[in-house]
Amino acid sequence: ANTGGTVAEYKINGAQNRDWEDLEISIGPESGKTYLYIGDTGDNNLDYEDYTIYRIEEPRFEETHRSKTIDLEVPLDKIVFEYPEKSHDVEAILVDPTTKDILLVTKRDIFSLLFSLPFPQKKDKLNKAILSGTFPFRIATAGTVSEDGNEVLIKNYDKIFFWKKTTDQSLVELLGSIPSFAPYEKEEQGEAICFDDKGGYFTLSEWNDDVIPELNYYKRK
């Protein structure tokens, strides 16, 4: 948690990595369990016709896993979907812990668009993403929802946008309101964000030849 160093690696058997972009932890089909949602949703050149979100029960780290690559033999949900009119590049996925809907925030449109995949998502048929809103910014690179579903962070390369519920509203309704700004020291290629259990949040750059990522933490005041 202090360094962002790799503790262990997990191979998800049955999943393919075409262009994984975001990871979200939330609830899922079975109550009392925590799930990982993996967004294979990247499409820099807008070439693909469909996309996949993989959902698995969150693996439990054991000390015997340290510094190893572990093959996970776990049930794997493949949620394959398409957009209504054209292809999109998405690097930010969100999960509403109240409705279990999956939300997707596009990157390369003139303004970032919000699409939704309502629960229950089909695992044996193609899902149709529903256009649910438009944001006043673009180039969304990551997003996250607090565990209770009351707060949302979405970032681009320059800013972090913050929403907090003040009424009993859905996540789509919340994201249709005007966001405020959360503190952010600009990173070279900041493409990850997540809350911690104390209400603060982490950000991280993507690794490439010119960027050695540093894990940054913003404490709740």
PyMOL commands that set and color helices and strands:
alter all, ss='L'
color gray80, all
select helices_A, chain A and resi 63-65+171-175
alter helices_A, ss='H'
color red, helices_A
select strands_A, chain A and resi 9-12+22-26+35-40+51-57+69-72+77-82+90-95+102-106+113-117+127-128+130-134+142-145+151-155+160-164+180-182+190-195+201-205+216-218
alter strands_A, ss='S'
color yellow, strands_A
deselect
rebuild
show_as cartoon
